[in-house]
């Protein structure tokens, strides 16, 4: 059975729908009914087939339209997490820590909070406020904006030329370098080295 609109089989269409769940081709192939053993290669092959690839792009565009999620909104949410500041949610001094009232928070500020935990203690209740991780949000935001691509970086596997021989200084034909220096004691060795032995 084929999806007449996209020219896909029913299983290929199932792969497309499963791929939209987590954008993982291997797991999508398994959930679509393909052999788990061959799922990695099957998923990669399906994802790059022209008809399947076009169907994935169409399905993703349709989903964005249904959910009304736009790129600008996603970037703004990432920026909100990346640049969140604990001072926006709590005050502290020598008298202790005070959590700010949620009624006084600006629009979207509460989205930065990962969890609020209240536990009873001997000295009264204890509050713990945890924000979403800034590092991950910054990383995703930088990748989206292409900031990492602008930083020159040593390519992986690049060949690094190492100097293994120090060339002699230019010689003008006169006395060769090192001539006239007192002969070195055969038993002499720099500090930390093992002296040479003639009977070795």
HELIX and SHEET records of a PDB file:
HELIX    1   1 UNK A   10  UNK A   22  1                                  13    
HELIX    2   2 UNK A   25  UNK A   31  1                                   7    
HELIX    3   3 UNK A   39  UNK A   48  1                                  10    
HELIX    4   4 UNK A   50  UNK A   67  1                                  18    
HELIX    5   5 UNK A   71  UNK A   82  1                                  12    
HELIX    6   6 UNK A   86  UNK A   88  5                                   3    
HELIX    7   7 UNK A  102  UNK A  104  5                                   3    
HELIX    8   8 UNK A  109  UNK A  112  5                                   4    
HELIX    9   9 UNK A  134  UNK A  145  1                                  12    
HELIX   10  10 UNK A  148  UNK A  150  5                                   3    
SHEET    1   A 2 UNK A   2  UNK A   3  0                                        
SHEET    2   A 2 UNK A   8  UNK A   9 -1                                        
SHEET    1   B 2 UNK A  90  UNK A  93  0                                        
SHEET    2   B 2 UNK A  96  UNK A  99 -1                                        
SHEET    1   C 2 UNK A 113  UNK A 121  0                                        
SHEET    2   C 2 UNK A 124  UNK A 131 -1                                        
END                                                                             
